[in-house]
Structure formats: structure tokens, C-alpha cells
Amino acid sequence: MPSAPRSWLAALLLSIFLGHLGIDRFYLGYVGKGLLKLVTFGGLGVWWIYDMIVIGVGRLPDADGRELVRPF
């Protein structure tokens, strides 16, 4: 059963504030990558910054391959 569409704004805010813990990846459905990001503290910051940029410009879909829903 497919999940509900995920919000771009929620993903971006989670990435900015909790991305170093992988919470953004968990939200998007990437559990394995979220765990890896959690144990490496966001890839020592590199992966965290990368995800903020990729989510911000809208290039990271959710785990089901769907684009994130923008509020505008």
C-alpha cells in the first residue's frame, strides 16, 4: 500500500534541524540510509549539507520515487 505524499517543506526543515541524525531520510522512507546517516552523524556533516541542498532544490524524491509536494 503506497504511503501518502510527503511534504517538501517538512523534509527541508527536518534536513536543516535534524539532518545530522538522519531524520530527513527516515521521513522520506529511506530507512537504511537514515540509519547510516545516524551512526555517522550525517557523514561528519558532508552528507547533511548535501541533503539540505538536494532537498532544497527538489532533486530528492521519496523512497517510492515520487516528487515531494511543495506548498506553492
C-alpha positions as a Markdown table, in Angstrom:
| # | Residue | x | y | z |
|---|---|---|---|---|
| 1 | Met | 0.0 | 0.0 | 0.0 |
| 2 | Pro | 1.6 | 3.3 | -1.1 |
| 3 | Ser | 2.1 | 6.0 | 1.6 |
| 4 | Ala | 0.7 | 9.5 | 1.5 |
| 5 | Pro | 2.7 | 12.1 | -0.5 |
| 6 | Arg | 5.5 | 13.7 | 1.5 |
| 7 | Ser | 5.9 | 17.4 | 2.0 |
| 8 | Trp | 8.9 | 19.2 | 0.6 |
| 9 | Leu | 8.8 | 21.8 | 3.3 |
| 10 | Ala | 8.7 | 19.2 | 6.1 |
| 11 | Ala | 11.6 | 17.3 | 4.5 |
| 12 | Leu | 13.7 | 20.5 | 4.2 |
| 13 | Leu | 13.0 | 21.6 | 7.8 |
| 14 | Leu | 13.9 | 18.1 | 9.1 |
| 15 | Ser | 17.0 | 18.2 | 7.0 |
| 16 | Ile | 18.1 | 21.6 | 8.3 |
| 17 | Phe | 17.4 | 20.9 | 12.0 |
| 18 | Leu | 17.7 | 17.1 | 12.4 |
| 19 | Gly | 19.5 | 16.0 | 9.2 |
| 20 | His | 22.7 | 15.2 | 11.1 |
| 21 | Leu | 20.7 | 12.4 | 12.8 |
| 22 | Gly | 19.2 | 11.1 | 9.5 |
| 23 | Ile | 15.6 | 12.1 | 10.4 |
| 24 | Asp | 15.1 | 13.6 | 7.0 |
| 25 | Arg | 15.9 | 10.2 | 5.3 |
| 26 | Phe | 13.6 | 8.3 | 7.7 |
| 27 | Tyr | 10.8 | 10.8 | 6.8 |
| 28 | Leu | 11.4 | 10.2 | 3.1 |
| 29 | Gly | 11.3 | 6.4 | 3.6 |
| 30 | Tyr | 15.0 | 5.7 | 3.2 |
| 31 | Val | 15.4 | 3.7 | 6.5 |
| 32 | Gly | 18.7 | 2.1 | 5.7 |
| 33 | Lys | 20.3 | 5.4 | 4.6 |
| 34 | Gly | 18.7 | 7.1 | 7.7 |
| 35 | Leu | 20.4 | 4.6 | 10.0 |
| 36 | Leu | 23.7 | 5.1 | 8.2 |
| 37 | Lys | 23.4 | 8.8 | 8.4 |
| 38 | Leu | 22.5 | 8.5 | 12.1 |
| 39 | Val | 25.6 | 6.4 | 13.1 |
| 40 | Thr | 28.0 | 8.7 | 11.0 |
| 41 | Phe | 26.4 | 12.0 | 12.3 |
| 42 | Gly | 25.4 | 13.0 | 8.8 |
| 43 | Gly | 28.6 | 11.7 | 7.2 |
| 44 | Leu | 30.5 | 14.0 | 9.5 |
| 45 | Gly | 28.5 | 16.9 | 8.2 |
| 46 | Val | 29.2 | 16.4 | 4.5 |
| 47 | Trp | 26.1 | 14.2 | 3.8 |
| 48 | Trp | 24.0 | 16.5 | 5.9 |
| 49 | Ile | 24.9 | 19.6 | 3.8 |
| 50 | Tyr | 24.5 | 17.6 | 0.6 |
| 51 | Asp | 20.9 | 16.5 | 1.6 |
| 52 | Met | 20.0 | 20.1 | 2.5 |
| 53 | Ile | 20.9 | 21.2 | -0.9 |
| 54 | Val | 19.4 | 18.3 | -2.8 |
| 55 | Ile | 16.1 | 18.6 | -0.9 |
| 56 | Gly | 16.1 | 22.3 | -1.2 |
| 57 | Val | 16.3 | 22.3 | -5.0 |
| 58 | Gly | 13.8 | 19.4 | -5.2 |
| 59 | Arg | 16.1 | 16.7 | -6.6 |
| 60 | Leu | 15.5 | 14.0 | -4.0 |
| 61 | Pro | 12.3 | 12.0 | -4.4 |
| 62 | Asp | 10.8 | 9.9 | -1.6 |
| 63 | Ala | 11.6 | 6.2 | -1.4 |
| 64 | Asp | 8.6 | 5.4 | -3.7 |
| 65 | Gly | 10.1 | 7.6 | -6.4 |
| 66 | Arg | 7.5 | 10.4 | -6.1 |
| 67 | Glu | 8.4 | 14.1 | -6.1 |
| 68 | Leu | 7.8 | 15.9 | -2.8 |
| 69 | Val | 4.7 | 18.1 | -2.6 |
| 70 | Arg | 5.5 | 21.8 | -2.5 |
| 71 | Pro | 3.2 | 24.2 | -0.6 |
| 72 | Phe | 3.2 | 26.7 | -3.5 |
